[in-house]
Amino acid sequence: MPKTITLPVPGQIRRHVLKNLKPQTQGERDLLDASRDGAAELEAKGMNSLNTIELHLTNDAIGSALEIARDWLDSDNSNNIMAGKSMLKFELEYEPDDPREIRHEIKMPKSLSVHFAPTYGQKPWADDKSQLVKTDMGRMLWSTTGGRGRVRAETLGALLKVITPWGESHPQPAAARAAKKFSATYTEPYEKTMRLVNGHLGADDEVQALDFMEAVHGRNEAEAAAVPKRLVVVACGGKKSQRPGKIRADERYTGNYFAACLMAAEVMDGATMVLSAKHGLIPLSEEIESYDVTWGGKGSIRLATVKKQVEKLGLTDARVTVLGGERYVKAARQVWADAEAPLKGGIGQQLKQLAGIYEGEALAPDEGPERIYQTKLQEVGYLPSRNSPKARVMWFGGKAGKANPTPGEWTQVEVIYTGEGKYAIHRLGTPEELMTCTLRSLIHWGPLHERKTEIDQAPSEAEAAPAEVEPAAKPVTAPRFYEVPENWLELAEEGNTEAACRYWSRRCEEWRLTGK
C-alpha cells in the first residue's frame, strides 16, 4: 500500500473532483478515491459536502490536487481562488518525480523585493526570462515590507544570479547585507536540487556548480563546519492577529516592535527564529494559534523546555543575537550565555536602533547597561554615606516616573553623597552635575561593573583620598561553591520577579565589593 499523507482538502476542490474529474493518471485516480471516501464520511455525519475534511492522499494525489489549485489561481470564481490558495499551502509536502518541479519557499526583505515587485503594471522580471520564471514570480506575494512565495529551481537560480553579486557591489548597505544573507540561505538548497535535476537529465557531474560552502564562504567544508551557526532570535510580540486557526508565526505577531525586529533580522547574517512565551524557540514558518501568555507568566514555557528544543535543533553552540526586551535577553542568556543583545534603552531608542540595523548602520559598541531598572535611588545598593563616602559608579538614564516612563540617553555617572540625606549624580570623570536627588527619588539606572572600561579602572578622586578619609576596602573573597537541588534552575525561574531581581542585584553587588 503506498504511503499517504493526511491533509485538509477544501470542499470546493473535492466537489470539482467528484463532478468533473475524468482520471487519466494514477494520481488523479487516487485523488478521486480519497474524495469519495471523504464525501461518504461527511454524509455519514450529516454534514455539508463543502465542509473541509482531512483526506488520506498519496504523493501522486497531492500532485494532482496541486495542479488543480494552480490552475484556479487565474479563475474568475473567487471561491475557486480561495480554495486554490488554501490547497497550495501544502506545496512543500509534495515530492514530484521530476526534480525541476520541486518548490523552494523563499522570502526577501524590502531592500531586495523593490527590485522585483510589480509596480504600476510593470514587471521587472518579464524581460529575457522563461515562462516558468514569469509564472513563479507572478505568484509571489508582494507587500510593502517584502516578498515571499514558492519557486522552482530555475527561478531560484535566476534570482541568485542577480542577487548574489549585490552582496559586494550594491550601493545601499541594507541591500548588500540582505543579498549576502539571501545567497547564504538559498544557494545550498538550490544546488542540492540542481544535483537532482542533473541526475534526472543524465548531465555530467562536472556541470554542477561550485560547492555551496566554498562559493559563499571561500573555504572548505571542514573549516566551514567548525564555525558555529549564526542565529538571530526575535522576541515574540504582545499584539497578535486574531485570525482563527493556525497561521505562520511571522504573520501571527502584528506589533510594530516585532515588525521592526523582523525587518532588522532579515538583513543580519544567519537564520531567524522566534522566542515565544508559549511555544519556545520556533521558526518563522511554524503555524501557531493566537494566545495570551507573557514571558514568565502563567502558562509560559519553561526554560528547561527551551533548552531541550535548542539541543534537538543542534543550536547549543550557535552564535546568537537577540532582538527583544530585557526579559527575553535574560532568558536567552540562560540558554546561550554569550548571546549578543545590541538593543539598549527604552522602546523608542530600540526602534531607532532597529531602523539603523535595517539601513546598514553600525551600532555603538557600548550604548548602555545590559540590565536596566526603574527604582528609587535607595534601591540601587551600596550607595555612599557619611561614614563610607566612596562614590557609586553606574549607568544613569535620567529621572523616572509617570512623566518619564522610559530612559533617556544612558550616561556613566558617579553618585556622590553631599550630606543631609542628599545625593548628586555627576557625569563620570567630570564635575558636571546631572541631577540632585534624595533616596526617594525615582531614576532609571543600571549596573556598570559588567563592562570594565579604562575609566572604571582609573582611581576616582574619592579612591585617591588619604586613608583616614576612607578605610581601605576589604579584599574580595574567593568564589564559593554550594550544593543546590537538581531543580534549582526551575525554582529560580519561578521566583524570577522584578522585586527579587532588584534585591539579589543589591546583595550580589554588596558581596562583590565587601565579601559579605
N, C-alpha and C positions, 0 to 999 in steps of 0.2 A: 504494500500500500504506500503510495507516495506521501512524502512529508507535507503537512498542511500548516498554515498559519491562520490564527483566528483574528479577523478584522471586522470592525463595524462598517458595513457597506450601506450607503444611503439608499432609502427606499426607491428614489427616482431611478437609480441605475438598475436595481433589481427588477422593477416593473418593466423597464425597457428591455432587459434581457429576456424576461418571460414572454413578452408580447412580440418583440421584433427580431430577436437574435436568431439567425439561422446558422448554427455552429458549423464551422468548416475546419477548425483546428482542435487539437486536444485541449488547449487552454480554454477555448470557448465552450467546449462540451463540459469541462469541469466547472466553469462558472455557471452554466445553465443548471447543472445538477445541484450545486450549492444554493442557487437562488430558489429552486423548487423546494429544497429542504427548509429554507428559511420561511418561505410562504406557508408551508404546511405547519410550521411551528407557530407562526403568528395566528393562523386560522384556529389552531387548537386552543390558543389563549384568548381568542375573541378580540384580537387587536387589528387595527387598520393595517393594510398591506404596505402602506407608505412609511410605517414606523421603521426606524433604523434598527437593525438586528445584526448580531455578530454571525458571520459565516465562516466555515472552515474551508479555506481556499488553498489549492495547490499553488506552487510558484507560477505555473503557466496561467492559472486562472487569474492571479493577481495582475499578470501582464496584460491579459485581455481586458480586465476591468479598467486598468490604467489607460489603455488605448481609447476606450470609450470616453473616459474622463477628459483626456487631452483634446479629443475632437469637440467636446461640449464647451470648451473654453471660448470657442468662436460662435457659439449658438446665440440665437435671438431670444431664447427662452431663459429668463432669469433663474428659474428653478433648476434648469439643467446646468447653468453656470455654477450655481451654489453647490450642487451635488458633485460636479466635476472637481471643484476646488477641494471639497471635503475628502474625496477619494484620493486626490493627488498628495495628500499628507503622507500617504504610505508609499510614495515612490521609492524611498530608500529601502523598503522591505523586499523589493523585487530584485531578483538576481537573473538578469537576461542572459540568454545563450550567447548573444553577440555582445562582447565587452564594449563595443562602441556605443551601446545604449545604456551603459552604467551612468547613473546620475551622481553628481557631486554637489553637496549643499554648500553654497558659498555666501559670504557676507562681506561687504566693503563699506567703510565709513564715508561720510560726506566728501572728504577731501579726494577720494578716488571716484565715487559714484557720479560726481558732477561731470566727469569726462565721458560717461556712458549713458546717463539717463536721458530719455527723450525730452526735449524742450521745444515748445511752440511747434509741435508737429515734426520737428527734425529728429532723425535717428542717427546719432554719431557712428553707430557700428554698421550702418547699412552699406557703406561703400566697400567694394572689393571683399566682401565676406560671403561665405556659402549660405544657402538657405537654412541649413541646420543651425548655424551660429545666429542668424537673424531670428529664427524661431525661439531659440533658447533665451536670447537677450530680450526678446519681446515679451516673454512670460516672466521675466524678473519683476519683483515688486520694488518700485522706486518710491522713496519718500524724501522729506526734507532733511532727514538725518542719515540717509544712506540707501543702500540697495541690497537685496538678498533674493536668493532663489536656488533652483537646482538646474545644473547644466551638465551637458555631456563632455567627454574628454576633449573633443575637438574645440568646443567653445572655451573650456578652461585653458587649453593650450594657447588659444588666440589671446585670451586675457593676460596670461602670464608673459607672453611675448611682448605685449605693450607695457605692462605694469612693472615688470622686474627691473628694467633699466632706470625707471624713475627713482629707485632707491638710492642711486648715486648722482642723478642728474637733475631731479625736479627742483625748481627754484623755491617751492614752498616747503618749509621744514615738516609740516604736518603730513603733506602728501608723500614726501620722501620716506618718513618713518612708517606710514601706513603701507607704502609699496613694499618695503622690506618685510614687514610682517605678513602681508598677503603672499609674497613669494615664499617665505619660510613655511607658511601654513599649508599651501596648496601644491607646491612643487612635488613633494613626495607622493601624495595620493595620485596626482596626475601621472607621474612616471610609473607608478605601480600599475595603473590602468593601461598605460601605453605598452607596458611589457606584455600584458594580456592581449591587447589588440594586435601587437606584432606577432605573438604566438598564434593567435587565431588566424591571421592572414598569412602566416608562414614566413614572416620577414626575418632577416638575419639579425642575430643579437647585436651585431656591431652597429646597427642603425639606431639602437636605443640611445637616449640622451645620457649625459654625464650623471653619475651617482648624485642623488639629492644632497647629501651632506657636503660633498665636495663642491657642488655647484653653488650652494648657498653660503657655506661657511669657509670654503677653501682649505679644508683639512680632511684627513682620512677618517673613516668611521670609528676607529678605535679612539682617536683623540676626541671626536665629537661625543662619543658615548660617555667619556669621562667628565664632560661638562654637565652640571646639574641642569635640569629643565627649569625654564623660567615660567612662573605662574603669576598672573595678575588676579588678585582676589577682590571682588567688588561687594561691598555690603549691600544686603537687601534693603528695600525701601518700605516705609510705612504706608505710603499711598499705593493702592493696588487697583487694577482693573477688576470690575465686578462681573465680568462676563462669566456666565455659568460654565461648569465643567472645567476641563484642564486645557491650559494654553501654555505656550512657551514662557520660560521664566523671564526672558528679556522683553516679553510683551505684558506679563502679569504686573511687573512693577512699573508704575507710571509717574512717579515723582520726579521733579526737576533735578534733585540732587542725584538720584540714581541714574537719570539720563546723562548728566554731566560726567559722572564716574565712568559710565559705559563708553561714552564718546572718547574720554581720555584713554581708557584701556585699549580701545581699538587701534590707537597709534603707538602703543607701547609694545616692546618686544615680548613675545610669549603668549601662551594661551590664556583665556579669560574664563573664570568661573565665579559663581555667586556664593557668598556665605549667607545662608538663610537661617533665620532664627528657628524655623520649624523643621526644615529639611536638611540642614547642614551644608556641606560643600556639593554644589550641583552645577552641571554645565548650563550654559545659556539656553540650549535647545531642549532641556528637560521640561516636560509639560507638567504643570502643577495647578492645583485649585487655589482659590483665594483663601486667606487665613488671617487671623487677628492675633498674632503672637509677637512679643518683643523679646529681644535677646536677654536671657537671664530671668524672664518672667515665667508665669505658669504655662506649661505646655512647651516650653523652649527645649530644643535639643540639647543633650549633654555633650560636653567637650570630649568625654571618653568615646562617644559615638562618632564625633567628627574625626578624631584621631584614627579610628578604625577605617573610616571612609578614605582618609588620606593614605593609610597603609595599603589598602586594597587597590587604590589607583596608582600606587608606586610613586607618590609625590612627597614622601617623607623628607627627602634631601633636596626638594625643589628650592630654587631661589625665588622667594615670594615678595611681591609688592602688594600692600593692602591699600585700597582706596575706600575709606569709610571713616566713621566716627570713632571716638575713643574706645567705646565698648567692644567694637569689632576688632580694632587694632589689638586691644588687650587679649581678646580671645584667640586671635590668630597667633599671637606671640607665645601662647601656651602650647600651640601645636608646632609652630616654626619659631624657635627662639630668636633667630636672626632676621625675621621678617622686616622689610623696609616699610616705613609709613611716611610718605612725603608730605601729607596734608597736615597743616598746623592751623591753630586759631579757631575762630568761630565759623559758622556755616558760610557767611559772606566771604571771608578770606579763602576758605576752601574752594568755593565756586570759582573765584578768580584764579586760584592755583590750577584747578582742573582745566579751565579755559586756556591757561598758559601751556599746560602739557599738550592739549589738543593742537594748539597753534605752533608747537615745537619749541617753546621757551623752556629754558632750564630753570629748575627751582633752586633757590638759595640753599646751601647745604645745612644751614642752621637757622631756621626761622622761628623757633620757639620750643617750648618744653614738650617732651614726649607724653607727659601726663599733665592735665590741667584741672584746676579746681576753682570753684567759686564759693568762697567761705569768708567768715570773719577772720581778721588778722590773728586773733588769739588761737585759731585752729591751724596756723601754719606750722607751729612746732619749733622748738629750740630758738626762740626769739631772744634778743639781747635784753638785759635788765640792768638795774643799778649795780648789782654785785657781779654780773657777768656781761660786760659791755661789748663783747665781740660781736661784730655786725653779722647779720644773717644774709647770705648771698642766695639769690633765687631769681626766677623769671617773674616779671610783672606785666600783666596785661591790662592794667587800668582799674579804675573804680568799678565795682559791680553793683548790682541791684536791679530793680524793675526798669529803671531808665537805661541801664547798660547791661542787657542780658548776655551779650557776647563780648569776648575780649577785643581790645583794640590791638595796636601794634605791640608785639612782645619785645621786652627790653630786659637786659640783665641788670639787676639792681642790688643794692645793699640796704637792709632795713636797720636803721640806727635808732637806739633809744635816746631821746632828748630830755627825759625827766618828766615827772608829774603825770605818768601814765600816757605819754605821747610818743609817737614814733615818726621818723622822717624816712621817706623812701627816696634814695639817691640813685641816679644812673651810675652803674658800676665804674669805678675808677675816676669819677668826676665829682665836683661839688654840686652838680645840677640836681635840684630837689624836684621830684615829680609829684609828690603827694605828702601831706601831713595827715596823720590819722591816729586813732586810738585802737585798742584791742577789739572794739565792737564794730570797726569799720569793715564793710564788705569789699573784697578785692578779688580780681582774677589773678591767679598765681600758679606756678609750677616749680618743681624741684630742678635745680641746676646741676647738682653733683653727678647726674647721669652722663653729662657731657663735659669732660675736662678740657679747659682751654688754657692758653698761656696766662690769661687774666686770672683764671681760677687759681693757678699755681703760684702766681706772684703774691707776696705778702701784702695785705692791706695795711692802712695806717694803724688800725687797731691791733693787728698782729705784730706790727713793728714797735709797739709801745713798750716802755720798760716793764720788767717783770712784776713790779709792785702794783702796777695798774691792773694787770690781768694775770691770774695764776696760769701757769703752763697747762695746756690741755693734757688730759690723761691719755696715755697711749691706747690705741685700739687693740683689743684682744684678738687673738687668732680665731678663725672660724670654728664654730662648734657644730657638732652633729648630734641629732636627736632621732630616736626611733619614732616613727609615726605609723598610724594604722594604714592598711592597704588601700582603703577607700578615702585616704586623706584628701586627694585632689577633688573628689566629688563633694566631700564635706566642705572644702574651701569654696567651691563654686556656689554651693547653696548659701553660704554666708557672705557671698560677694556683694555687699551693699555699699552705697556711697559712704555712709557713715563709718562702716567698718574699714573701708579703704583709707579714709582720712585718719582714723585712729591709728591704724597699723603703719601708715606712712610716717606719722609723727614718732611713733615708738621706734621704728627702724632707723629713722634719721638720728634720734637721740642715742640709740645703741651704737650707730656707726661713729658718732662723734665722741661719745663718752665711755663706751664699753659697758654701759649699764643697761 
